[in-house]
Amino acid sequence: MSRLDRITSDPQVCHGQPVVRGLRYPVQMLLQLIASGMSADEILEDYPDLEQDDLLAALEYGALASGGHTVVSVSAA
């Protein structure tokens, strides 16, 4: 099950960087938090707007982007 529909890109939000659900949480920032060793529970506690599926969507996006696959950004609804 893909969660990529949670990742959006809008020039009006974070300069068009891929973000989660149109919120001002760039995918890159979430990946950096995970890479720093923060647990999902710690991230969700620090950022209550986020949901578990948002973190999984960021990981999926990062995996696709790093694997040489083409990632298509979804425009904000």
PQR file of N, CA, C, O and H, with PARSE charges and radii, in Angstrom:
ATOM      1  N   MET A   1       0.848  -1.178   0.000 -0.4000 1.5000
ATOM      2  CA  MET A   1       0.000   0.000   0.000 -0.0000 2.0000
ATOM      3  C   MET A   1       0.895   1.243   0.000  0.5500 1.7000
ATOM      4  O   MET A   1       1.703   1.439   0.908 -0.5500 1.4000
ATOM      5  N   SER A   2       0.745   2.047  -0.995 -0.4000 1.5000
ATOM      6  CA  SER A   2       1.532   3.270  -1.087 -0.0000 2.0000
ATOM      7  C   SER A   2       0.877   4.390  -0.274  0.5500 1.7000
ATOM      8  O   SER A   2      -0.347   4.510  -0.210 -0.5500 1.4000
ATOM      9  H   SER A   2       0.089   1.887  -1.733  0.4000 1.0000
ATOM     10  N   ARG A   3       1.720   5.184   0.331 -0.4000 1.5000
ATOM     11  CA  ARG A   3       1.247   6.344   1.088 -0.0000 2.0000
ATOM     12  C   ARG A   3       1.705   7.647   0.430  0.5500 1.7000
ATOM     13  O   ARG A   3       1.622   8.716   1.036 -0.5500 1.4000
ATOM     14  H   ARG A   3       2.714   5.086   0.279  0.4000 1.0000
ATOM     15  N   LEU A   4       2.184   7.554  -0.800 -0.4000 1.5000
ATOM     16  CA  LEU A   4       2.734   8.725  -1.472 -0.0000 2.0000
ATOM     17  C   LEU A   4       1.715   9.834  -1.701  0.5500 1.7000
ATOM     18  O   LEU A   4       2.096  10.975  -1.959 -0.5500 1.4000
ATOM     19  H   LEU A   4       2.251   6.686  -1.292  0.4000 1.0000
ATOM     20  N   ASP A   5       0.425   9.516  -1.610 -0.4000 1.5000
ATOM     21  CA  ASP A   5      -0.582  10.564  -1.763 -0.0000 2.0000
ATOM     22  C   ASP A   5      -0.518  11.579  -0.614  0.5500 1.7000
ATOM     23  O   ASP A   5      -1.115  12.652  -0.705 -0.5500 1.4000
ATOM     24  H   ASP A   5       0.116   8.589  -1.400  0.4000 1.0000
ATOM     25  N   ARG A   6       0.192  11.251   0.451 -0.4000 1.5000
ATOM     26  CA  ARG A   6       0.371  12.172   1.570 -0.0000 2.0000
ATOM     27  C   ARG A   6       1.476  13.195   1.293  0.5500 1.7000
ATOM     28  O   ARG A   6       1.590  14.187   2.013 -0.5500 1.4000
ATOM     29  H   ARG A   6       0.677  10.380   0.525  0.4000 1.0000
ATOM     30  N   ILE A   7       2.278  12.968   0.273 -0.4000 1.5000
ATOM     31  CA  ILE A   7       3.373  13.871  -0.047 -0.0000 2.0000
ATOM     32  C   ILE A   7       2.905  14.836  -1.131  0.5500 1.7000
ATOM     33  O   ILE A   7       2.446  14.423  -2.196 -0.5500 1.4000
ATOM     34  H   ILE A   7       2.185  12.162  -0.311  0.4000 1.0000
ATOM     35  N   THR A   8       3.029  16.121  -0.841 -0.4000 1.5000
ATOM     36  CA  THR A   8       2.607  17.148  -1.793 -0.0000 2.0000
ATOM     37  C   THR A   8       3.740  18.131  -2.036  0.5500 1.7000
ATOM     38  O   THR A   8       4.704  18.210  -1.275 -0.5500 1.4000
ATOM     39  H   THR A   8       3.402  16.457   0.024  0.4000 1.0000
ATOM     40  N   SER A   9       3.592  18.865  -3.106 -0.4000 1.5000
ATOM     41  CA  SER A   9       4.552  19.909  -3.424 -0.0000 2.0000
ATOM     42  C   SER A   9       3.774  21.096  -3.971  0.5500 1.7000
ATOM     43  O   SER A   9       3.006  20.962  -4.923 -0.5500 1.4000
ATOM     44  H   SER A   9       2.809  18.801  -3.725  0.4000 1.0000
ATOM     45  N   ASP A  10       3.977  22.253  -3.363 -0.4000 1.5000
ATOM     46  CA  ASP A  10       3.270  23.472  -3.747 -0.0000 2.0000
ATOM     47  C   ASP A  10       4.253  24.625  -3.627  0.5500 1.7000
ATOM     48  O   ASP A  10       4.865  24.792  -2.572 -0.5500 1.4000
ATOM     49  H   ASP A  10       4.601  22.362  -2.590  0.4000 1.0000
ATOM     50  N   PRO A  11       4.425  25.427  -4.677 -0.5600 1.5000
ATOM     51  CA  PRO A  11       5.376  26.538  -4.611  0.2800 2.0000
ATOM     52  C   PRO A  11       5.100  27.502  -3.457  0.5500 1.7000
ATOM     53  O   PRO A  11       6.000  28.224  -3.028 -0.5500 1.4000
ATOM     54  N   GLN A  12       3.871  27.523  -2.952 -0.4000 1.5000
ATOM     55  CA  GLN A  12       3.495  28.416  -1.863 -0.0000 2.0000
ATOM     56  C   GLN A  12       3.830  27.847  -0.476  0.5500 1.7000
ATOM     57  O   GLN A  12       3.733  28.550   0.530 -0.5500 1.4000
ATOM     58  H   GLN A  12       3.139  26.937  -3.300  0.4000 1.0000
ATOM     59  N   VAL A  13       4.219  26.586  -0.437 -0.4000 1.5000
ATOM     60  CA  VAL A  13       4.512  25.928   0.841 -0.0000 2.0000
ATOM     61  C   VAL A  13       5.961  25.441   0.808  0.5500 1.7000
ATOM     62  O   VAL A  13       6.322  24.587  -0.003 -0.5500 1.4000
ATOM     63  H   VAL A  13       4.298  26.015  -1.254  0.4000 1.0000
ATOM     64  N   CYS A  14       6.775  25.989   1.688 -0.4000 1.5000
ATOM     65  CA  CYS A  14       8.179  25.579   1.821 -0.0000 2.0000
ATOM     66  C   CYS A  14       8.924  25.618   0.485  0.5500 1.7000
ATOM     67  O   CYS A  14       9.734  24.740   0.188 -0.5500 1.4000
ATOM     68  H   CYS A  14       6.482  26.682   2.346  0.4000 1.0000
ATOM     69  N   HIS A  15       8.641  26.632  -0.301 -0.4000 1.5000
ATOM     70  CA  HIS A  15       9.341  26.847  -1.575 -0.0000 2.0000
ATOM     71  C   HIS A  15       9.233  25.657  -2.524  0.5500 1.7000
ATOM     72  O   HIS A  15      10.141  25.408  -3.317 -0.5500 1.4000
ATOM     73  H   HIS A  15       7.983  27.345  -0.059  0.4000 1.0000
ATOM     74  N   GLY A  16       8.140  24.933  -2.445 -0.4000 1.5000
ATOM     75  CA  GLY A  16       7.918  23.817  -3.357 -0.0000 2.0000
ATOM     76  C   GLY A  16       8.569  22.509  -2.955  0.5500 1.7000
ATOM     77  O   GLY A  16       8.477  21.522  -3.686 -0.5500 1.4000
ATOM     78  H   GLY A  16       7.402  25.136  -1.801  0.4000 1.0000
ATOM     79  N   GLN A  17       9.232  22.483  -1.794 -0.4000 1.5000
ATOM     80  CA  GLN A  17       9.829  21.226  -1.335 -0.0000 2.0000
ATOM     81  C   GLN A  17       8.710  20.210  -1.080  0.5500 1.7000
ATOM     82  O   GLN A  17       7.600  20.596  -0.715 -0.5500 1.4000
ATOM     83  H   GLN A  17       9.307  23.284  -1.200  0.4000 1.0000
ATOM     84  N   PRO A  18       8.992  18.925  -1.267 -0.5600 1.5000
ATOM     85  CA  PRO A  18       8.001  17.904  -0.913  0.2800 2.0000
ATOM     86  C   PRO A  18       7.726  17.971   0.593  0.5500 1.7000
ATOM     87  O   PRO A  18       8.647  17.940   1.409 -0.5500 1.4000
ATOM     88  N   VAL A  19       6.456  18.061   0.936 -0.4000 1.5000
ATOM     89  CA  VAL A  19       6.034  18.132   2.337 -0.0000 2.0000
ATOM     90  C   VAL A  19       4.936  17.104   2.582  0.5500 1.7000
ATOM     91  O   VAL A  19       4.399  16.513   1.644 -0.5500 1.4000
ATOM     92  H   VAL A  19       5.708  18.085   0.273  0.4000 1.0000
ATOM     93  N   VAL A  20       4.615  16.902   3.841 -0.4000 1.5000
ATOM     94  CA  VAL A  20       3.578  15.954   4.227 -0.0000 2.0000
ATOM     95  C   VAL A  20       2.240  16.674   4.323  0.5500 1.7000
ATOM     96  O   VAL A  20       2.092  17.646   5.065 -0.5500 1.4000
ATOM     97  H   VAL A  20       5.051  17.381   4.602  0.4000 1.0000
ATOM     98  N   ARG A  21       1.272  16.181   3.561 -0.4000 1.5000
ATOM     99  CA  ARG A  21      -0.122  16.653   3.589 -0.0000 2.0000
ATOM    100  C   ARG A  21      -0.273  18.174   3.492  0.5500 1.7000
ATOM    101  O   ARG A  21      -1.200  18.735   4.076 -0.5500 1.4000
ATOM    102  H   ARG A  21       1.392  15.392   2.958  0.4000 1.0000
ATOM    103  N   GLY A  22       0.606  18.834   2.777 -0.4000 1.5000
ATOM    104  CA  GLY A  22       0.499  20.284   2.628 -0.0000 2.0000
ATOM    105  C   GLY A  22       0.905  21.055   3.868  0.5500 1.7000
ATOM    106  O   GLY A  22       0.857  22.285   3.888 -0.5500 1.4000
ATOM    107  H   GLY A  22       1.359  18.378   2.303  0.4000 1.0000
ATOM    108  N   LEU A  23       1.306  20.329   4.907 -0.4000 1.5000
ATOM    109  CA  LEU A  23       1.781  20.978   6.125 -0.0000 2.0000
ATOM    110  C   LEU A  23       3.216  21.447   5.895  0.5500 1.7000
ATOM    111  O   LEU A  23       3.830  21.072   4.896 -0.5500 1.4000
ATOM    112  H   LEU A  23       1.345  19.330   4.891  0.4000 1.0000
ATOM    113  N   ARG A  24       3.735  22.221   6.757 -0.4000 1.5000
ATOM    114  CA  ARG A  24       5.089  22.749   6.596 -0.0000 2.0000
ATOM    115  C   ARG A  24       6.135  21.838   7.247  0.5500 1.7000
ATOM    116  O   ARG A  24       7.001  22.282   8.002 -0.5500 1.4000
ATOM    117  H   ARG A  24       3.236  22.525   7.569  0.4000 1.0000
ATOM    118  N   TYR A  25       6.019  20.558   6.925 -0.4000 1.5000
ATOM    119  CA  TYR A  25       6.983  19.560   7.385 -0.0000 2.0000
ATOM    120  C   TYR A  25       7.630  18.929   6.156  0.5500 1.7000
ATOM    121  O   TYR A  25       7.091  17.974   5.596 -0.5500 1.4000
ATOM    122  H   TYR A  25       5.317  20.198   6.312  0.4000 1.0000
ATOM    123  N   PRO A  26       8.777  19.448   5.731 -0.5600 1.5000
ATOM    124  CA  PRO A  26       9.436  18.871   4.559  0.2800 2.0000
ATOM    125  C   PRO A  26       9.840  17.413   4.795  0.5500 1.7000
ATOM    126  O   PRO A  26      10.249  17.032   5.892 -0.5500 1.4000
ATOM    127  N   VAL A  27       9.716  16.626   3.753 -0.4000 1.5000
ATOM    128  CA  VAL A  27      10.118  15.221   3.806 -0.0000 2.0000
ATOM    129  C   VAL A  27      11.571  15.132   4.259  0.5500 1.7000
ATOM    130  O   VAL A  27      11.910  14.283   5.083 -0.5500 1.4000
ATOM    131  H   VAL A  27       9.383  16.936   2.862  0.4000 1.0000
ATOM    132  N   GLN A  28      12.421  15.987   3.738 -0.4000 1.5000
ATOM    133  CA  GLN A  28      13.846  15.958   4.086 -0.0000 2.0000
ATOM    134  C   GLN A  28      14.051  16.103   5.596  0.5500 1.7000
ATOM    135  O   GLN A  28      14.874  15.395   6.176 -0.5500 1.4000
ATOM    136  H   GLN A  28      12.146  16.677   3.068  0.4000 1.0000
ATOM    137  N   MET A  29      13.311  17.009   6.233 -0.4000 1.5000
ATOM    138  CA  MET A  29      13.443  17.211   7.671 -0.0000 2.0000
ATOM    139  C   MET A  29      13.042  15.943   8.437  0.5500 1.7000
ATOM    140  O   MET A  29      13.710  15.539   9.388 -0.5500 1.4000
ATOM    141  H   MET A  29      12.642  17.583   5.761  0.4000 1.0000
ATOM    142  N   LEU A  30      11.944  15.331   8.004 -0.4000 1.5000
ATOM    143  CA  LEU A  30      11.487  14.117   8.688 -0.0000 2.0000
ATOM    144  C   LEU A  30      12.497  12.989   8.527  0.5500 1.7000
ATOM    145  O   LEU A  30      12.751  12.241   9.471 -0.5500 1.4000
ATOM    146  H   LEU A  30      11.401  15.659   7.231  0.4000 1.0000
ATOM    147  N   LEU A  31      13.071  12.865   7.343 -0.4000 1.5000
ATOM    148  CA  LEU A  31      14.096  11.841   7.137 -0.0000 2.0000
ATOM    149  C   LEU A  31      15.327  12.111   7.996  0.5500 1.7000
ATOM    150  O   LEU A  31      15.945  11.178   8.510 -0.5500 1.4000
ATOM    151  H   LEU A  31      12.865  13.473   6.576  0.4000 1.0000
ATOM    152  N   GLN A  32      15.681  13.373   8.151 -0.4000 1.5000
ATOM    153  CA  GLN A  32      16.826  13.715   8.998 -0.0000 2.0000
ATOM    154  C   GLN A  32      16.547  13.389  10.457  0.5500 1.7000
ATOM    155  O   GLN A  32      17.440  12.925  11.167 -0.5500 1.4000
ATOM    156  H   GLN A  32      15.180  14.131   7.734  0.4000 1.0000
ATOM    157  N   LEU A  33      15.325  13.623  10.914 -0.4000 1.5000
ATOM    158  CA  LEU A  33      14.971  13.285  12.295 -0.0000 2.0000
ATOM    159  C   LEU A  33      15.085  11.776  12.517  0.5500 1.7000
ATOM    160  O   LEU A  33      15.623  11.327  13.529 -0.5500 1.4000
ATOM    161  H   LEU A  33      14.600  14.000  10.338  0.4000 1.0000
ATOM    162  N   ILE A  34      14.573  11.003  11.560 -0.4000 1.5000
ATOM    163  CA  ILE A  34      14.648   9.546  11.675 -0.0000 2.0000
ATOM    164  C   ILE A  34      16.110   9.105  11.652  0.5500 1.7000
ATOM    165  O   ILE A  34      16.523   8.262  12.448 -0.5500 1.4000
ATOM    166  H   ILE A  34      14.136  11.369  10.738  0.4000 1.0000
ATOM    167  N   ALA A  35      16.886   9.678  10.739 -0.4000 1.5000
ATOM    168  CA  ALA A  35      18.305   9.308  10.617 -0.0000 2.0000
ATOM    169  C   ALA A  35      19.104   9.693  11.859  0.5500 1.7000
ATOM    170  O   ALA A  35      20.123   9.068  12.156 -0.5500 1.4000
ATOM    171  H   ALA A  35      16.550  10.363  10.092  0.4000 1.0000
ATOM    172  N   SER A  36      18.653  10.714  12.587 -0.4000 1.5000
ATOM    173  CA  SER A  36      19.363  11.138  13.791 -0.0000 2.0000
ATOM    174  C   SER A  36      19.146  10.184  14.959  0.5500 1.7000
ATOM    175  O   SER A  36      19.808  10.282  15.993 -0.5500 1.4000
ATOM    176  H   SER A  36      17.825  11.221  12.346  0.4000 1.0000
ATOM    177  N   GLY A  37      18.202   9.253  14.774 -0.4000 1.5000
ATOM    178  CA  GLY A  37      17.948   8.276  15.826 -0.0000 2.0000
ATOM    179  C   GLY A  37      16.657   8.478  16.581  0.5500 1.7000
ATOM    180  O   GLY A  37      16.330   7.698  17.476 -0.5500 1.4000
ATOM    181  H   GLY A  37      17.664   9.173  13.934  0.4000 1.0000
ATOM    182  N   MET A  38      15.911   9.524  16.230 -0.4000 1.5000
ATOM    183  CA  MET A  38      14.623   9.714  16.903 -0.0000 2.0000
ATOM    184  C   MET A  38      13.675   8.593  16.515  0.5500 1.7000
ATOM    185  O   MET A  38      13.636   8.164  15.362 -0.5500 1.4000
ATOM    186  H   MET A  38      16.176  10.158  15.503  0.4000 1.0000
ATOM    187  N   SER A  39      12.918   8.128  17.487 -0.4000 1.5000
ATOM    188  CA  SER A  39      11.923   7.104  17.205 -0.0000 2.0000
ATOM    189  C   SER A  39      10.680   7.780  16.621  0.5500 1.7000
ATOM    190  O   SER A  39      10.496   8.990  16.748 -0.5500 1.4000
ATOM    191  H   SER A  39      12.950   8.476  18.424  0.4000 1.0000
ATOM    192  N   ALA A  40       9.842   6.981  15.988 -0.4000 1.5000
ATOM    193  CA  ALA A  40       8.583   7.512  15.455 -0.0000 2.0000
ATOM    194  C   ALA A  40       7.764   8.128  16.576  0.5500 1.7000
ATOM    195  O   ALA A  40       7.170   9.191  16.398 -0.5500 1.4000
ATOM    196  H   ALA A  40       9.992   5.998  15.885  0.4000 1.0000
ATOM    197  N   ASP A  41       7.725   7.473  17.725 -0.4000 1.5000
ATOM    198  CA  ASP A  41       6.952   8.004  18.857 -0.0000 2.0000
ATOM    199  C   ASP A  41       7.485   9.365  19.314  0.5500 1.7000
ATOM    200  O   ASP A  41       6.706  10.259  19.644 -0.5500 1.4000
ATOM    201  H   ASP A  41       8.208   6.609  17.870  0.4000 1.0000
ATOM    202  N   GLU A  42       8.798   9.518  19.332 -0.4000 1.5000
ATOM    203  CA  GLU A  42       9.390  10.806  19.728 -0.0000 2.0000
ATOM    204  C   GLU A  42       9.039  11.904  18.728  0.5500 1.7000
ATOM    205  O   GLU A  42       8.712  13.025  19.118 -0.5500 1.4000
ATOM    206  H   GLU A  42       9.431   8.792  19.064  0.4000 1.0000
ATOM    207  N   ILE A  43       9.107  11.582  17.445 -0.4000 1.5000
ATOM    208  CA  ILE A  43       8.774  12.569  16.422 -0.0000 2.0000
ATOM    209  C   ILE A  43       7.308  12.961  16.523  0.5500 1.7000
ATOM    210  O   ILE A  43       6.972  14.144  16.467 -0.5500 1.4000
ATOM    211  H   ILE A  43       9.373  10.671  17.128  0.4000 1.0000
ATOM    212  N   LEU A  44       6.437  11.971  16.670 -0.4000 1.5000
ATOM    213  CA  LEU A  44       5.005  12.254  16.769 -0.0000 2.0000
ATOM    214  C   LEU A  44       4.670  13.042  18.022  0.5500 1.7000
ATOM    215  O   LEU A  44       3.730  13.837  18.023 -0.5500 1.4000
ATOM    216  H   LEU A  44       6.710  11.010  16.715  0.4000 1.0000
ATOM    217  N   GLU A  45       5.420  12.832  19.076 -0.4000 1.5000
ATOM    218  CA  GLU A  45       5.210  13.597  20.306 -0.0000 2.0000
ATOM    219  C   GLU A  45       5.636  15.056  20.111  0.5500 1.7000
ATOM    220  O   GLU A  45       4.964  15.975  20.578 -0.5500 1.4000
ATOM    221  H   GLU A  45       6.184  12.186  19.075  0.4000 1.0000
ATOM    222  N   ASP A  46       6.756  15.255  19.420 -0.4000 1.5000
ATOM    223  CA  ASP A  46       7.255  16.608  19.178 -0.0000 2.0000
ATOM    224  C   ASP A  46       6.434  17.363  18.139  0.5500 1.7000
ATOM    225  O   ASP A  46       6.362  18.591  18.182 -0.5500 1.4000
ATOM    226  H   ASP A  46       7.303  14.508  19.041  0.4000 1.0000
ATOM    227  N   TYR A  47       5.817  16.644  17.209 -0.4000 1.5000
ATOM    228  CA  TYR A  47       5.053  17.251  16.118 -0.0000 2.0000
ATOM    229  C   TYR A  47       3.655  16.628  16.085  0.5500 1.7000
ATOM    230  O   TYR A  47       3.400  15.736  15.276 -0.5500 1.4000
ATOM    231  H   TYR A  47       5.875  15.646  17.174  0.4000 1.0000
ATOM    232  N   PRO A  48       2.750  17.086  16.953 -0.5600 1.5000
ATOM    233  CA  PRO A  48       1.438  16.436  17.103  0.2800 2.0000
ATOM    234  C   PRO A  48       0.548  16.492  15.859  0.5500 1.7000
ATOM    235  O   PRO A  48      -0.429  15.747  15.780 -0.5500 1.4000
ATOM    236  N   ASP A  49       0.858  17.356  14.884 -0.4000 1.5000
ATOM    237  CA  ASP A  49       0.068  17.393  13.640 -0.0000 2.0000
ATOM    238  C   ASP A  49       0.326  16.160  12.783  0.5500 1.7000
ATOM    239  O   ASP A  49      -0.492  15.804  11.934 -0.5500 1.4000
ATOM    240  H   ASP A  49       1.652  17.961  14.948  0.4000 1.0000
ATOM    241  N   LEU A  50       1.466  15.512  13.008 -0.4000 1.5000
ATOM    242  CA  LEU A  50       1.856  14.381  12.180 -0.0000 2.0000
ATOM    243  C   LEU A  50       1.205  13.091  12.651  0.5500 1.7000
ATOM    244  O   LEU A  50       0.823  12.940  13.811 -0.5500 1.4000
ATOM    245  H   LEU A  50       2.130  15.801  13.697  0.4000 1.0000
ATOM    246  N   GLU A  51       1.093  12.165  11.703 -0.4000 1.5000
ATOM    247  CA  GLU A  51       0.545  10.836  11.974 -0.0000 2.0000
ATOM    248  C   GLU A  51       1.585   9.783  11.569  0.5500 1.7000
ATOM    249  O   GLU A  51       2.491  10.066  10.785 -0.5500 1.4000
ATOM    250  H   GLU A  51       1.403  12.287  10.760  0.4000 1.0000
ATOM    251  N   GLN A  52       1.448   8.606  12.095 -0.4000 1.5000
ATOM    252  CA  GLN A  52       2.361   7.511  11.771 -0.0000 2.0000
ATOM    253  C   GLN A  52       2.489   7.325  10.262  0.5500 1.7000
ATOM    254  O   GLN A  52       3.594   7.141   9.753 -0.5500 1.4000
ATOM    255  H   GLN A  52       0.712   8.376  12.732  0.4000 1.0000
ATOM    256  N   ASP A  53       1.365   7.371   9.543 -0.4000 1.5000
ATOM    257  CA  ASP A  53       1.408   7.195   8.091 -0.0000 2.0000
ATOM    258  C   ASP A  53       2.185   8.310   7.395  0.5500 1.7000
ATOM    259  O   ASP A  53       2.707   8.093   6.302 -0.5500 1.4000
ATOM    260  H   ASP A  53       0.467   7.520   9.957  0.4000 1.0000
ATOM    261  N   ASP A  54       2.275   9.494   7.996 -0.4000 1.5000
ATOM    262  CA  ASP A  54       3.081  10.570   7.419 -0.0000 2.0000
ATOM    263  C   ASP A  54       4.558  10.195   7.424  0.5500 1.7000
ATOM    264  O   ASP A  54       5.268  10.438   6.449 -0.5500 1.4000
ATOM    265  H   ASP A  54       1.850   9.670   8.884  0.4000 1.0000
ATOM    266  N   LEU A  55       5.011   9.612   8.511 -0.4000 1.5000
ATOM    267  CA  LEU A  55       6.410   9.191   8.599 -0.0000 2.0000
ATOM    268  C   LEU A  55       6.692   8.058   7.624  0.5500 1.7000
ATOM    269  O   LEU A  55       7.748   8.025   6.992 -0.5500 1.4000
ATOM    270  H   LEU A  55       4.434   9.415   9.303  0.4000 1.0000
ATOM    271  N   LEU A  56       5.758   7.138   7.504 -0.4000 1.5000
ATOM    272  CA  LEU A  56       5.927   6.047   6.547 -0.0000 2.0000
ATOM    273  C   LEU A  56       5.933   6.575   5.114  0.5500 1.7000
ATOM    274  O   LEU A  56       6.665   6.061   4.268 -0.5500 1.4000
ATOM    275  H   LEU A  56       4.901   7.165   8.018  0.4000 1.0000
ATOM    276  N   ALA A  57       5.132   7.585   4.840 -0.4000 1.5000
ATOM    277  CA  ALA A  57       5.124   8.201   3.509 -0.0000 2.0000
ATOM    278  C   ALA A  57       6.461   8.868   3.219  0.5500 1.7000
ATOM    279  O   ALA A  57       6.975   8.772   2.105 -0.5500 1.4000
ATOM    280  H   ALA A  57       4.537   8.003   5.527  0.4000 1.0000
ATOM    281  N   ALA A  58       7.027   9.545   4.214 -0.4000 1.5000
ATOM    282  CA  ALA A  58       8.334  10.189   4.035 -0.0000 2.0000
ATOM    283  C   ALA A  58       9.406   9.140   3.762  0.5500 1.7000
ATOM    284  O   ALA A  58      10.264   9.341   2.902 -0.5500 1.4000
ATOM    285  H   ALA A  58       6.609   9.623   5.120  0.4000 1.0000
ATOM    286  N   LEU A  59       9.365   8.032   4.480 -0.4000 1.5000
ATOM    287  CA  LEU A  59      10.327   6.951   4.246 -0.0000 2.0000
ATOM    288  C   LEU A  59      10.155   6.349   2.853  0.5500 1.7000
ATOM    289  O   LEU A  59      11.138   6.074   2.165 -0.5500 1.4000
ATOM    290  H   LEU A  59       8.668   7.869   5.178  0.4000 1.0000
ATOM    291  N   GLU A  60       8.921   6.148   2.446 -0.4000 1.5000
ATOM    292  CA  GLU A  60       8.662   5.606   1.113 -0.0000 2.0000
ATOM    293  C   GLU A  60       9.190   6.555   0.040  0.5500 1.7000
ATOM    294  O   GLU A  60       9.830   6.122  -0.919 -0.5500 1.4000
ATOM    295  H   GLU A  60       8.122   6.371   3.005  0.4000 1.0000
ATOM    296  N   TYR A  61       8.923   7.840   0.204 -0.4000 1.5000
ATOM    297  CA  TYR A  61       9.395   8.849  -0.755 -0.0000 2.0000
ATOM    298  C   TYR A  61      10.924   8.836  -0.810  0.5500 1.7000
ATOM    299  O   TYR A  61      11.509   8.836  -1.894 -0.5500 1.4000
ATOM    300  H   TYR A  61       8.403   8.192   0.982  0.4000 1.0000
ATOM    301  N   GLY A  62      11.562   8.827   0.347 -0.4000 1.5000
ATOM    302  CA  GLY A  62      13.016   8.810   0.401 -0.0000 2.0000
ATOM    303  C   GLY A  62      13.599   7.563  -0.234  0.5500 1.7000
ATOM    304  O   GLY A  62      14.612   7.639  -0.930 -0.5500 1.4000
ATOM    305  H   GLY A  62      11.086   8.828   1.227  0.4000 1.0000
ATOM    306  N   ALA A  63      12.974   6.417  -0.005 -0.4000 1.5000
ATOM    307  CA  ALA A  63      13.455   5.165  -0.587 -0.0000 2.0000
ATOM    308  C   ALA A  63      13.356   5.200  -2.102  0.5500 1.7000
ATOM    309  O   ALA A  63      14.280   4.778  -2.797 -0.5500 1.4000
ATOM    310  H   ALA A  63      12.152   6.356   0.560  0.4000 1.0000
ATOM    311  N   LEU A  64      12.255   5.695  -2.612 -0.4000 1.5000
ATOM    312  CA  LEU A  64      12.091   5.782  -4.063 -0.0000 2.0000
ATOM    313  C   LEU A  64      13.061   6.781  -4.668  0.5500 1.7000
ATOM    314  O   LEU A  64      13.656   6.520  -5.714 -0.5500 1.4000
ATOM    315  H   LEU A  64      11.504   6.038  -2.048  0.4000 1.0000
ATOM    316  N   ALA A  65      13.221   7.917  -4.016 -0.4000 1.5000
ATOM    317  CA  ALA A  65      14.111   8.957  -4.540 -0.0000 2.0000
ATOM    318  C   ALA A  65      15.564   8.495  -4.557  0.5500 1.7000
ATOM    319  O   ALA A  65      16.308   8.841  -5.475 -0.5500 1.4000
ATOM    320  H   ALA A  65      12.738   8.128  -3.167  0.4000 1.0000
ATOM    321  N   SER A  66      15.973   7.730  -3.571 -0.4000 1.5000
ATOM    322  CA  SER A  66      17.367   7.292  -3.495 -0.0000 2.0000
ATOM    323  C   SER A  66      17.648   6.066  -4.349  0.5500 1.7000
ATOM    324  O   SER A  66      18.804   5.747  -4.625 -0.5500 1.4000
ATOM    325  H   SER A  66      15.369   7.449  -2.825  0.4000 1.0000
ATOM    326  N   GLY A  67      16.603   5.387  -4.763 -0.4000 1.5000
ATOM    327  CA  GLY A  67      16.777   4.157  -5.519 -0.0000 2.0000
ATOM    328  C   GLY A  67      16.817   4.332  -7.014  0.5500 1.7000
ATOM    329  O   GLY A  67      16.784   3.348  -7.753 -0.5500 1.4000
ATOM    330  H   GLY A  67      15.664   5.646  -4.539  0.4000 1.0000
ATOM    331  N   GLY A  68      16.887   5.566  -7.479 -0.4000 1.5000
ATOM    332  CA  GLY A  68      16.965   5.796  -8.909 -0.0000 2.0000
ATOM    333  C   GLY A  68      15.617   5.788  -9.601  0.5500 1.7000
ATOM    334  O   GLY A  68      15.547   5.901 -10.825 -0.5500 1.4000
ATOM    335  H   GLY A  68      16.914   6.366  -6.879  0.4000 1.0000
ATOM    336  N   HIS A  69      14.550   5.658  -8.834 -0.4000 1.5000
ATOM    337  CA  HIS A  69      13.213   5.699  -9.423 -0.0000 2.0000
ATOM    338  C   HIS A  69      12.786   7.140  -9.602  0.5500 1.7000
ATOM    339  O   HIS A  69      13.259   8.028  -8.891 -0.5500 1.4000
ATOM    340  H   HIS A  69      14.607   5.567  -7.840  0.4000 1.0000
ATOM    341  N   THR A  70      11.915   7.370 -10.524 -0.4000 1.5000
ATOM    342  CA  THR A  70      11.348   8.695 -10.704 -0.0000 2.0000
ATOM    343  C   THR A  70      10.238   8.895  -9.685  0.5500 1.7000
ATOM    344  O   THR A  70       9.357   8.048  -9.543 -0.5500 1.4000
ATOM    345  H   THR A  70      11.531   6.649 -11.101  0.4000 1.0000
ATOM    346  N   VAL A  71      10.284  10.008  -8.984 -0.4000 1.5000
ATOM    347  CA  VAL A  71       9.256  10.327  -8.010 -0.0000 2.0000
ATOM    348  C   VAL A  71       8.487  11.534  -8.541  0.5500 1.7000
ATOM    349  O   VAL A  71       9.075  12.579  -8.820 -0.5500 1.4000
ATOM    350  H   VAL A  71      11.000  10.696  -9.099  0.4000 1.0000
ATOM    351  N   VAL A  72       7.193  11.386  -8.676 -0.4000 1.5000
ATOM    352  CA  VAL A  72       6.361  12.463  -9.181 -0.0000 2.0000
ATOM    353  C   VAL A  72       5.690  13.143  -8.001  0.5500 1.7000
ATOM    354  O   VAL A  72       4.987  12.500  -7.221 -0.5500 1.4000
ATOM    355  H   VAL A  72       6.716  10.537  -8.449  0.4000 1.0000
ATOM    356  N   SER A  73       5.911  14.449  -7.872 -0.4000 1.5000
ATOM    357  CA  SER A  73       5.277  15.199  -6.793 -0.0000 2.0000
ATOM    358  C   SER A  73       3.814  15.414  -7.119  0.5500 1.7000
ATOM    359  O   SER A  73       3.451  15.667  -8.268 -0.5500 1.4000
ATOM    360  H   SER A  73       6.482  14.971  -8.505  0.4000 1.0000
ATOM    361  N   VAL A  74       2.975  15.310  -6.098 -0.4000 1.5000
ATOM    362  CA  VAL A  74       1.555  15.526  -6.248 -0.0000 2.0000
ATOM    363  C   VAL A  74       1.254  16.957  -5.834  0.5500 1.7000
ATOM    364  O   VAL A  74       1.680  17.405  -4.769 -0.5500 1.4000
ATOM    365  H   VAL A  74       3.269  15.105  -5.164  0.4000 1.0000
ATOM    366  N   SER A  75       0.532  17.662  -6.662 -0.4000 1.5000
ATOM    367  CA  SER A  75       0.182  19.046  -6.343 -0.0000 2.0000
ATOM    368  C   SER A  75      -0.787  19.080  -5.172  0.5500 1.7000
ATOM    369  O   SER A  75      -1.560  18.150  -4.943 -0.5500 1.4000
ATOM    370  H   SER A  75       0.186  17.299  -7.528  0.4000 1.0000
ATOM    371  N   ALA A  76      -0.718  20.189  -4.438 -0.4000 1.5000
ATOM    372  CA  ALA A  76      -1.636  20.365  -3.308 -0.0000 2.0000
ATOM    373  C   ALA A  76      -3.059  20.431  -3.820  0.5500 1.7000
ATOM    374  O   ALA A  76      -3.332  20.996  -4.878 -0.5500 1.4000
ATOM    375  H   ALA A  76      -0.090  20.945  -4.624  0.4000 1.0000
ATOM    376  N   ALA A  77      -3.959  19.844  -3.052 -0.4000 1.5000
ATOM    377  CA  ALA A  77      -5.362  19.806  -3.472 -0.0000 2.0000
ATOM    378  C   ALA A  77      -6.068  21.099  -3.202  0.5500 1.7000
ATOM    379  O   ALA A  77      -7.256  21.227  -3.498 -0.5500 1.4000
ATOM    380  H   ALA A  77      -3.737  19.385  -2.192  0.4000 1.0000
TER
END
